[in-house]
Amino acid sequence: MVFGSKRDPWLVLTLLGAAFLSLYGAFAVSGPYWTLLFVALWAWLVWIVIDTTYVAGRDELRIKSGPLRSAVKFADIISVEEHRGHWEAGPALSMDRVVIRTRQGRSIILSPRNKKAFLKLLYEECPEIKGRSCNAVEDSDEDPKEE
């Protein structure tokens, strides 16, 4: 199952603004190396905004944010928490976030568009998750709209 990233307009505009400034910088400075650097930065930022997804595979969650890729095995997930306004960096394009903690001590910050379905999937695939249960997710007031 594929979950797109929820996108806060102001966060997307900030990233695209930085991308625009890098593209402007590419043409404002002289020299092919600077131009290449700024065009690469522009492409990287736009790619992240366009292509941030979370894919639930057979035994792992694959996280894709532009050119960056990572994965976490469902068996390694020990807790899941919902956060709003969490300022830590992660492959999330919204401040309405989910923080996944693993046995290895990693914290992975995501912002799935359909958080209710995403959490339900995690609770079904990861029986050892501390905290809420699938029933708590089903009873939540969250908007069940799909991507």
N, C-alpha and C positions, 0 to 999 in steps of 0.2 A: 504494500500500500504506500502511496506517495502522498506526502503532506507538504504543501507549499508553505513558505514563510509568510506570516502576517506582516504587513508593511505599514508602519506609521508614516503618514505623509511628510511630516517635518524631518524625520530621520532619512527618508529617501531623498528629500530635497537637499539635505545637508551633504549626503554622499554624492549626489549628482552635481551639486555646487562645487565640491572639491574636485570632481572629475572635470568639470568645465574649466576651473582654474588651472588644472594641470594641462589641459589642452591649450588654453590661452598661453600658459608658460612655454609650451612647446614651440609656439610661433613667435613669442616675445623675445626669447633668448637666441643668441646665435650659436651655431655649432651643431653638428649632427648627433653628437652623443647626448646633449641636453634634450634635443628634440625627441630622440628615441626614448629617453628616460620618461619624459612627460607623457608621450603617447602611450607608453606601456602602463604608466600609472592610471591614465584615463581609461584604458581598456580594462584594467584590473578592477577598478571601482564600478564601472558599468556592468561588467560580468557578474560581480557580486550582487548588485541590485536585481538584475534580471534572473539570475539562476541560483537561488538559495532554496534548497529542498531537503527534506528528511525522508528517507526511504526505509520502510520496515521490511527487512528481508526475512529469510527463514529463521536465522538465529541471531541476527544483529540489526542494529539501527545504523544505516549509512547516512552520513551528514555531508552535504555538498553545498559549498558556498563559493560560487564562481570557480576559480581554479583550485581552491582548497578542498581537500577531501579528508574525512576521518570516519571511523566506525567504532561502535561500542557494542560488545556482545550483551544480549539481554541477560545472560547469567551473571554478568558483572555489575548490573545496576542494583544498588542497594536502597536508594531513595529518590523520590521525585517531589519537587516542591513548586508551587506556582508563585511567581513573583511579579510584581508590577513596579516599574521604575528602577529596576536593577541596573546599575551603571557599569557592571563588569563587561568586558568584551566577550563576544562569542558570535557564532553564525546566526544572529537574530536581527531582523530588520524592524522590530517593534519592541516597545518597553513592556508589553504584555507577554511575560516570559515564563518558561518552564526551566527549572534547574535540575539536571540529572546528576546524581553523585554515584561514583563507582567504587568498587572494592579497592582499586588502586589509588584512591584519593583524588581522582579527577572530578572537576565540576564542569559540566557541559551546559551552556546556556543556549536555549532554542526559543523560537517564537512561532509555533505551528499555527496556521490560519484556523484550523478546526481543532482547537485545544481539547474539547470534550472527547472527540473520537481518538485523538492522539493519546490522551491519558488513559482512556479505556483500553486501547491496544497495549500500552505499557503495562498496565495492571494485569492484563490477561497473560502477557508473555513473560512477566517477571513476578512470580509468586512471592519472592522474598522482599519485595519493596516495603519499606517501613512507611507508616502513615496511613493515608487514605486508601480506601478500597474502591473497587469498581462501582459498588452501590453508591458510594459518596459522589462519584463522578456523575452517575445517572441522575441523582437527586439534586445536582447543582443547578443554579439559576442561569448558567452560561447559555448563550445563544447557540442553538445547535446547527446553525447554517453551515452548509458545506462550501468549500472553496468555490 
